[in-house]
């Protein structure tokens, strides 16, 4: 006599969930892994988690429920902002680790408001330079940094003091 195999309803639901897409992001590649249109930013980048279309000119727009227009490629953006709600334009971000989270990377001191910049930096053996192209070291984010005469960057970790007026 053949044995009847039964699955509990929970098992069937779990099996169905295992083969269902986890989210819309599972359908498309991440834009920032596949192109150079994303901007580096600090570790607190806003989460967008949306599907977008990248057109041949490099503009990124929210995809919505319809397919991308001819010549555009669908991607997913995890971190980003809608910068033009009417045109549905998106800026996508690549969040970088804060340089000051690495012991000894930042100088602890006061600095004046308006004299420092936030930027992506490339660090090799504790020495950092502005920019990120062809970085042979570690890319990080410097929230409050200055460019030195020798071309290196010093990041500050301390209190911002107002400029004298």
Number of C-alpha atoms within 10 A of each C-alpha: 3 4 5 5 5 7 7 7 9 9 11 11 10 11 11 10 11 10 8 10 10 10 9 11 16 11 13 14 14 18 25 19 12 10 11 9 15 21 13 21 23 20 15 11 17 15 13 17 15 20 23 27 25 23 16 11 8 13 14 26 24 21 19 12 7 6 12 18 12 8 10 18 17 22 25 25 29 20 22 20 19 16 12 11 11 7 10 14 17 23 18 26 23 18 20 19 17 20 27 19 12 11 8 10 20 21 14 13 11 12 19 13 14 11 11 18 14 14 20 26 29 24 22 13 8 12 13 24 19 20 17 17 9 7 13 10 15 16 23 26 25 30 20 24 23 20 15 10 7 7 11 16 23 21 26 22 20 13 12 16 11 10 10 6 3
